[in-house]
Amino acid sequence: MNELLVFICDGAPVRGEIVSISSAWQAVLERRTDPPAVRRILGDFVGAATLLSASLKFEGTLIIQAQSKGPIQLLVVECKSDLSMRATVKLSVNPAEIAPNATLGELLDATHTGRLVITLDPKDREPGQQPYQGIVALQEQHGAFIKPVTSAAEAIALYMQNSEQLDTRIWLSSNETHVGGLLLQRLPNSGGHAHLDPQISAEGWSRIQALGETITEEELLNLPPTTILRRLFLEESTENGVRSFPSRPIRFACSCSRTKVADVLRMLGDEEVQSILAEQGIVETICDFCAQPYRFDAVDCQQVFKTDLLSDATRPPSGGH
């Protein structure tokens, strides 16, 4: 199962999504050796990124970044509008030091400095146009009291409330083989739901939320989206029923390339690259997302800085990538 299902509720201003990811998630894990607690958090954010990407109104990429001074230094999940995704995480401690039951707060916000950054990057944005970014702290301030965010679902809901001003509920779960998620979003009383009385609208949102709260981790991880949808809203009448759209496939895909690595070398500068060559004889890097190695020998590096033609600067090496 690698699919996402979108649905709408006719009797309430609610839009929803259900996601189930298996082989695409395993493609992420087979390239990584993270501790169980880190994998669980990464999986939850993979589910969240996929759910949020499904509502993009443009062709482009949604990027979730969680940054902190804790054991997880950086977590990144990228999901494109075609639902191709990749993910990585960087630790600041020895993986053996992370307890199996470590929480998101302990790993990403131990010093109350964690930040969640969600970037929306259109593919066709104009030169000089910056992508949209929303930033929220991984804790809530209640007067003098700081309440830490305890899960990826809570962090995403906080972001949606602060940045998008949309009531959003999200349920996420992941294990070694599957990622599952459910998203419910209250829509403005406009468009197809403009006819609804405000009280009926509020009652509808409460009713759909209550049904969503009955979802279990076992169901999210083991059932296909169509089965989950049928089970959740079995009690909804035909008049106030739920309509779903054709499911969309999800896949793992990495956008790294030799050309992009050459661009990074240019940013480092000729002097820095020559220093690396003098010390190691070759410039080598490995993609954080897919573990693909890239090697540039002295001739490759010379071409990088002596031509503006990327096709010349990134000629295939004699061996490797």
N, C-alpha and C positions, 0 to 999 in steps of 0.2 A: 504494500500500500504506500503510494507516494502521491497523494491527491488532496486537493482543497475544494471544499464545497461551500458555496455562498447561498444564503437563503434570506427571505424577507417575510415578515409577519403581516398579514393583511389586516388583522384586528388591532395592531399596535404599531407605533412608529419605531420599529426595531429592525435592524439589519444584523445578520449573524454570519459567522463562518465557522467551519469545522475543518481541522487539518489532521492528517495522519501521514507520518513520514517514517519509512523503514530503510530501504536500501540507500537512499540519498543520505540519511543520517549515518548509516554504517560506513559510507564512503568518507565521511568526515572523520569518524573515529579510527578507521584503519590507518590513518596517517598520523595519529596522535597517541601519546602514552600518558595522558593526564590521570590524576587520581579520581576515584569515583565521585567525590563531592563536586569536583570541578566539571566533570563530564555532565553531571546532572544539571548544574547551573547553565552550562553551555547549551545543552539540549533544550532547556526551557526557553532560552533566548532565541535559538533557532526556530522553535515553534512560534514565538512572538513575532519575529521578523517576517516569517512567511505569512502569518495572519495579517499583519499591517500592510505588507506589500500588495496584497490582493485588492486593496482599496485605492491604490495609486491611480490617479487620473491622467498620468502621463507615462511615456516610455522612459525608463530610467532605473535608478537603484535606490533602495532604502538601506541605510547602514545604521546598525545599533552598535554603539561603543560604550562600554562600561570601564571607567578609569578609577583607580584608587591607589592609595599608599599601602594597601593591605597585601595579603598573599597573592591575590589575583591583581597583577599590575595593570593589565589591559585585556579586555575581551572584545572581539569584533565579530559581528555577523553581517554579511552582505546578502541581500536578496534582490534580484532584479524583477522588473514588472512581468517578465515571462516565468517567474517562480524558479529560476535557477539560482542556487545559493552556494555560499561557502562560509567557513567559520574558522576562527583561530583564537587562542588564548595564550598570554604570556604570564608566567609566574615570577614572583620576586623571592621565593623561598624554595628550598628543596622539596620536591613533591612528597617525599616520605614524611614531611612535617605536617601535612594536611590530614586532619582526621576524617574518616569516612562519613561522619555525620555532620561535618562543618556546614554552617548555614551561609546564606548569601551575605548577611550582615557581617559575619565573622571574616569572610573572604574578600568582600568588596567594600566594606564600610566600617572596618574595625576602629578607625580613628575619626569617624564622622566626616570624612573628606571625599567619599565616593561620589561620582557623578555619572549620570546616564545621559548620553548624547545621541540623539536620533537625527540623522541627516537625510534629506530628500534631495537627490541629485538627478535632475532631468538630463537625458542624453543629449538633447538639442539646445541646451542653454547657451545664450549668447556669450561671446568672448568678454571676460571681465565680470560676468554675472556670477554671483556667489550662490552656491546651493543653500537651501533653507536648513537651518539647524535649530533644534529645540533642546534645551539643557535643563535637567532637573536634578536636584540633590537626591541621594539615596536615603533620605530621612525626611520626616515631617516635623515641622516646628509647631508645637502647641504651647504658646507662652514660653516659659522657661524650660519646658520639657521637650526633649528630642526623642521622637519615636522612630527607630530604625525600620527601614523597609526589609521585610523578611523573605520576599520571594520575587522572582522575575515578573510574575503576574501582577503583584502589587506595584512594582516599579513602573510597569507599562501603563497601568491604570492611572497612576499618579501623573505620568507624562501626558496622557491623553486629557486629563482633567485640567492640567495647568497650561498646556500648549495648544490643544485643539478645542478646549471648552466643550467637549462631548462626553456625556456619561457613558462610560465603557466598563464592562465586566469581562474578565478574561480568566480562563482556567488553563493551566499548562501542566504537563507531566512528561517525564522522559526516563528511559532506562538504557541498558546497553544495546538494545535492538530497535526501539521505537521512540518516536516523539509524537505526542498528541496535544491538541489544543482546541478550545472553544472560545469564540469571541462574540459578545453581544454588545451592540451599540445603539443607544437611543438617538433617533434622528429628529431633526426639527419638525414641528407640525406644519409642514409645507409640502408642496408637490402632491404625491399620491395619498398623503395622510392629512391634508389640510382640512378634510371634512370631520376629523375626529374632535370631539369635545375635549378640552384640556383635562378634565377629570378622568374621562375614559382613557385618554392618552396616558396619563400618569398611572392609572390602574393597570393598563396593558403592559407598560414597562415593568411594573412591579411583578405582574404575573409571569412574564417571560423570564425575568431574573430568577424568580422562585423555582421555575422549572429548570433553569440552567444550574442552579445550586444543587440539584439532585445528581449531577454528573459525577461519576467516580473515576479514580485514576485507572482502575482496571478497564473501564469502558473506553477511556481516551486512548489507552495503549493497545487495546486488542480488537476493537470493533471498527469496521469501515465507517466513514462519515455518514453514508446514507442510513445505516442501521442506527447510529447514534441519533440522527435527526428524527427518525421515526419513533424511537423510544422516548425521547425527550418531550415531543409534542403530540403524543398519542391522544391526549385529552383535549387538544384544541379542536373546536368544531370546524366543520367544512366552511362555514361562513367567515369565521375568524381564523382560518387555517394558515399554514406555512407553505410557501412556495420556494422550491430550490431551483438552481440553475445548473447546467452541465458542469461536472467536476473538471478541475484543471490539474494537469500533472506537475509534479515537483521533481527537480533533479539537482544533483551536485554538479557544479561547473566552476572552474577557476579561470579568472581572466588574466593571469600572469602571462608574460611573454618575454622573449629575449629583447625585443625592442624597448619594453618598459624598463628592463634592467639597465639597458644602455642609457636611458634617460636619467636613471638614478646615478650612474657613474658620472655623467656630465654635471649633475648637481654637486657631487662630491668634489669635482675639480681634478684637473690633470695632476697637480702636485700630490694630492692625497692618493690617487690611484697609482701613481708611480711609486709611492712609498710602499703601498701594499705589494706591488709587483716585486720590488727589491727585497722585501722580507719573505714573501711566500712563493714568488715565481709565477703566480696566477691569481686572478681575482675570482673568487667563487662565492656564490650565495645560494641559499635554498629558500624557496617560497614558503612562507609561514602557513599558507592555507593548504597547499597540495603537496608539499615536500619535493617539488620538482627542482633539481639542481641546475644552476646556470654557471658556466665557466667561461672566463675571458682571459686569453693569453695575451702576451705583449703585443702581438700583431692586432688582435681584436681591439685592445684598448687604444692603440694608435689610431685605428680607423674611427673609433668613437669620437675622438677629439679633432680629427683632421677632415671630417666631412659633415655636411648637414643632411646628407641623404641617409636616412635610417636603414634603408635596404643595404647600403654599402657598409654601414657601421655595425650591422648585426648579421654578418655573414655566418652561416652555419659553421660551428667549430669542427675540427677534425674528428673529435670524439665527444660524446655526451651532448649536452644542450648549451 
